[in-house]
Amino acid sequence: MTTNELSGRPPIVDLDTWQAARDELLIREKAHTREGDAIAAARRRLPMVEIDGGAEVVGPDGPVPFRELFQGRDELLVYQHMWHDGAPHQGQCEGCTVAAWHLRDASYLNARGVSFAVLTPGRWDEVARFVDFMGYTQPWYSVRDAPEPIGGDMGYFSCFLRDGERVFLTYRTTDRGTEAASGSFALLDMTPYGRGEAWQDTPAGWPEGEQPCWYWRTDVDGKPVWGPTSRPAPQWTRPGATPETTLGRTGAHH
């Protein structure tokens, strides 16, 4: 048995053999890309639902009609961020932090005429403190009293189109559909060990995957952990972040 077989890693080959295998995989990657393009084309042809563009949401300047979030543009993309009422910063939604943290700049969306905002059912006074702590520069709004699909279920990316004063819901997605915003996942999928999660298919002998806690919460030493000493991973980069002993989740989760 060779050292390579003992390690459980894929075969070690010369560059030409590797290139041939890489070219074969590229055929599948190109097919995946073309299918993605076809799905996007079908997405653009989905029927639309007219919603109340005058529904009030609350931001730093108080209540405003939802249509103002378009900022004069025709298209609007929002991320709908879950919220734990009354919880401290470290107790807020770790899964939603993944999406929000990856979308701290919308310059390229704006360049294509798309505005971006984060919506959450949290009370505005709590939300404002959280946004300041996280250093987010994108607009956030409380949709606590807004009707669906502006309020209601969170954890979605939702897309809207404006035609004058009329506003339409065109698309929304949740769960792994929100990964489109989180480039870290796609980059990790290129690496030898991938995401390091239990569900992924890996070569025999590769490090065993774990649950997705690693990208949700870590302790002060960077160790993935789910519990009272943890924070959503990006929070440890924030000024004033300190070790914690409680998530402080006592209120409702929206």
C-alpha positions as CSV (number, residue, x, y, z in Angstrom):
1,M,0.0,0.0,0.0
2,T,1.4,3.4,-1.0
3,T,1.7,6.4,1.2
4,N,-0.9,8.1,-1.1
5,E,-3.3,5.2,-0.4
6,L,-2.7,5.4,3.3
7,S,-3.6,9.1,3.3
8,G,-6.9,8.5,1.6
9,R,-6.3,11.4,-0.8
10,P,-7.1,11.4,-4.6
11,P,-4.3,10.0,-6.8
12,I,-1.1,11.9,-7.4
13,V,-0.5,12.3,-11.1
14,D,1.6,14.3,-13.6
15,L,0.4,17.7,-14.9
16,D,-0.8,16.3,-18.2
17,T,-3.0,13.7,-16.6
18,W,-4.3,16.3,-14.1
19,Q,-5.2,18.6,-17.1
20,A,-7.1,15.9,-18.9
21,A,-9.2,15.2,-15.7
22,R,-9.7,19.0,-15.3
23,D,-10.9,19.4,-18.9
24,E,-13.4,16.6,-18.4
25,L,-14.8,18.3,-15.3
26,L,-14.9,21.6,-17.2
27,I,-17.5,20.0,-19.5
28,R,-19.8,19.5,-16.5
29,E,-19.1,23.0,-15.2
30,K,-20.0,24.6,-18.5
31,A,-23.3,22.6,-18.6
32,H,-24.0,23.8,-15.0
33,T,-23.4,27.4,-16.1
34,R,-25.6,27.1,-19.1
35,E,-28.4,25.5,-17.0
36,G,-28.0,28.4,-14.5
37,D,-28.4,30.9,-17.3
38,A,-31.6,29.1,-18.5
39,I,-33.0,29.1,-15.0
40,A,-32.3,32.9,-14.7
41,A,-34.1,33.4,-18.0
42,A,-37.1,31.6,-16.6
43,R,-36.9,33.6,-13.4
44,R,-37.2,36.8,-15.4
45,R,-40.4,35.4,-16.9
46,L,-42.2,34.6,-13.6
47,P,-45.5,36.4,-13.2
48,M,-45.5,39.4,-10.8
49,V,-47.6,40.2,-7.7
50,E,-48.6,43.8,-7.1
51,I,-48.1,44.9,-3.5
52,D,-48.8,48.1,-1.5
53,G,-45.9,50.4,-2.3
54,G,-47.2,52.8,0.3
55,A,-46.9,50.4,3.2
56,E,-44.8,52.1,5.9
57,V,-41.4,50.9,7.0
58,V,-39.3,52.6,9.7
59,G,-35.8,53.8,9.1
60,P,-33.4,56.4,10.6
61,D,-35.7,59.2,9.5
62,G,-38.8,57.6,10.8
63,P,-41.7,56.0,8.9
64,V,-41.4,56.1,5.1
65,P,-43.4,54.4,2.3
66,F,-41.8,51.2,1.0
67,R,-41.5,52.6,-2.5
68,E,-38.9,55.1,-1.2
69,L,-36.5,52.2,-0.7
70,F,-36.1,52.1,-4.5
71,Q,-34.1,55.4,-4.2
72,G,-35.5,56.5,-7.6
73,R,-34.4,53.3,-9.3
74,D,-36.7,50.8,-11.0
75,E,-35.5,47.6,-9.2
76,L,-35.0,46.8,-5.5
77,L,-33.4,43.8,-3.9
78,V,-33.9,43.3,-0.2
79,Y,-32.6,40.8,2.4
80,Q,-35.2,40.0,5.1
81,H,-33.2,39.6,8.3
82,M,-34.6,37.6,11.2
83,W,-34.6,39.2,14.6
84,H,-34.6,38.1,18.3
85,D,-36.5,40.7,20.3
86,G,-34.5,42.2,23.2
87,A,-31.4,40.1,22.5
88,P,-27.9,41.7,22.7
89,H,-25.8,42.0,19.6
90,Q,-24.3,38.5,20.0
91,G,-27.7,37.0,20.3
92,Q,-29.0,38.1,16.9
93,C,-29.5,35.8,14.0
94,E,-26.3,34.1,12.9
95,G,-27.6,32.7,9.7
96,C,-28.8,36.1,8.5
97,T,-25.5,37.6,9.4
98,V,-23.9,35.5,6.7
99,A,-25.9,37.1,4.0
100,A,-25.9,40.6,5.4
101,W,-22.2,40.6,6.1
102,H,-21.4,39.6,2.5
103,L,-23.5,42.5,1.1
104,R,-22.0,45.5,2.9
105,D,-21.5,47.3,-0.5
106,A,-24.1,47.5,-3.3
107,S,-22.0,49.5,-5.8
108,Y,-22.3,46.9,-8.5
109,L,-26.1,46.4,-7.9
110,N,-26.5,50.2,-8.1
111,A,-24.6,50.3,-11.3
112,R,-27.2,48.2,-12.9
113,G,-30.1,50.2,-11.5
114,V,-30.8,48.0,-8.5
115,S,-31.2,49.4,-5.0
116,F,-30.5,47.3,-1.9
117,A,-31.8,47.3,1.6
118,V,-32.1,45.1,4.7
119,L,-35.5,44.6,6.2
120,T,-36.1,43.2,9.7
121,P,-39.0,42.9,12.1
122,G,-36.9,44.2,15.0
123,R,-37.9,47.4,16.8
124,W,-36.1,50.3,15.2
125,D,-34.3,51.4,18.4
126,E,-32.8,47.9,18.7
127,V,-32.0,47.7,15.0
128,A,-30.2,51.0,14.9
129,R,-27.9,50.0,17.7
130,F,-27.1,46.7,16.0
131,V,-26.4,48.3,12.7
132,D,-24.1,50.8,14.3
133,F,-22.2,48.0,16.1
134,M,-21.8,45.9,13.0
135,G,-20.7,48.9,10.9
136,Y,-23.3,48.3,8.2
137,T,-23.6,51.1,5.7
138,Q,-26.4,49.7,3.6
139,P,-29.9,51.0,4.5
140,W,-31.8,49.0,7.2
141,Y,-35.5,49.3,7.9
142,S,-37.9,47.9,10.5
143,V,-40.9,46.1,8.9
144,R,-42.4,45.1,12.2
145,D,-45.9,46.3,11.3
146,A,-45.7,45.9,7.5
147,P,-47.8,43.3,5.6
148,E,-46.3,40.4,3.7
149,P,-44.3,40.1,1.6
150,I,-42.5,43.2,3.0
151,G,-43.0,42.0,6.5
152,G,-43.9,38.5,7.5
153,D,-41.5,35.6,7.1
154,M,-37.8,36.5,7.2
155,G,-34.7,34.8,5.9
156,Y,-35.4,35.7,2.2
157,F,-33.9,37.6,-0.6
158,S,-36.9,39.3,-2.4
159,C,-36.9,41.3,-5.6
160,F,-39.3,44.1,-6.5
161,L,-40.0,46.2,-9.6
162,R,-41.4,49.7,-9.6
163,D,-43.5,51.2,-12.4
164,G,-44.2,54.8,-11.3
165,E,-46.1,54.5,-8.0
166,R,-46.9,50.8,-8.5
167,V,-44.7,48.1,-6.9
168,F,-44.5,44.4,-7.8
169,L,-42.9,41.4,-6.2
170,T,-41.1,39.5,-8.9
171,Y,-39.0,36.8,-7.1
172,R,-38.0,35.5,-3.7
173,T,-35.8,32.7,-2.3
174,T,-34.7,31.3,1.0
175,D,-32.6,28.6,2.6
176,R,-29.7,27.7,0.3
177,G,-31.2,30.0,-2.3
178,T,-29.7,32.9,-0.3
179,E,-26.1,31.5,-0.9
180,A,-25.9,33.6,-4.1
181,A,-24.9,36.6,-1.9
182,S,-22.3,34.7,0.1
183,G,-19.3,34.4,-2.2
184,S,-17.3,32.6,0.5
185,F,-19.3,29.5,-0.1
186,A,-18.6,29.4,-3.8
187,L,-14.9,30.0,-3.2
188,L,-14.7,27.3,-0.5
189,D,-16.3,24.9,-3.0
190,M,-13.2,25.3,-5.1
191,T,-10.8,24.3,-2.4
192,P,-9.6,20.8,-1.6
193,Y,-11.6,20.4,1.6
194,G,-14.6,22.4,0.5
195,R,-16.9,23.8,3.2
196,G,-16.0,21.1,5.7
197,E,-19.7,20.3,6.4
198,A,-21.1,16.9,7.2
199,W,-23.4,16.8,4.1
200,Q,-20.8,17.2,1.5
201,D,-19.4,14.3,-0.6
202,T,-15.6,14.1,0.0
203,P,-12.9,11.6,-0.8
204,A,-12.3,8.8,1.6
205,G,-9.8,9.9,4.3
206,W,-10.6,13.6,3.9
207,P,-11.3,15.5,7.1
208,E,-14.8,14.6,8.3
209,G,-17.3,17.4,7.9
210,E,-19.2,19.0,10.8
211,Q,-22.4,20.9,11.1
212,P,-22.5,24.5,9.8
213,C,-21.7,26.0,13.1
214,W,-18.4,27.1,11.8
215,Y,-19.9,29.9,9.7
216,W,-22.6,30.7,12.2
217,R,-21.0,31.2,15.6
218,T,-17.5,31.1,17.1
219,D,-16.0,31.8,20.5
220,V,-13.4,34.4,21.3
221,D,-10.6,32.0,20.2
222,G,-12.2,31.4,16.8
223,K,-13.4,27.9,17.6
224,P,-16.8,27.0,16.1
225,V,-19.2,26.6,19.0
226,W,-22.9,26.9,19.6
227,G,-23.7,28.3,23.0
228,P,-23.6,31.2,25.4
229,T,-19.9,32.1,24.8
230,S,-20.3,32.5,21.0
231,R,-21.0,35.3,18.6
232,P,-21.8,35.3,14.9
233,A,-18.3,35.0,13.5
234,P,-17.9,38.5,11.9
235,Q,-18.8,40.2,15.2
236,W,-15.3,39.4,16.7
237,T,-13.9,41.9,14.2
238,R,-16.0,44.7,15.5
239,P,-14.6,47.4,17.9
240,G,-15.6,46.7,21.4
241,A,-16.5,43.1,20.9
242,T,-15.8,41.2,24.1
243,P,-16.2,37.6,25.4
244,E,-19.7,36.8,26.3
245,T,-21.5,34.4,28.7
246,T,-25.0,34.6,27.3
247,L,-26.9,34.9,24.1
248,G,-29.6,36.8,25.9
249,R,-32.4,35.3,23.8
250,T,-35.5,35.8,25.9
251,G,-37.9,37.5,23.5
252,A,-39.7,36.3,20.4
253,H,-37.8,35.3,17.3
254,H,-39.3,36.8,14.1
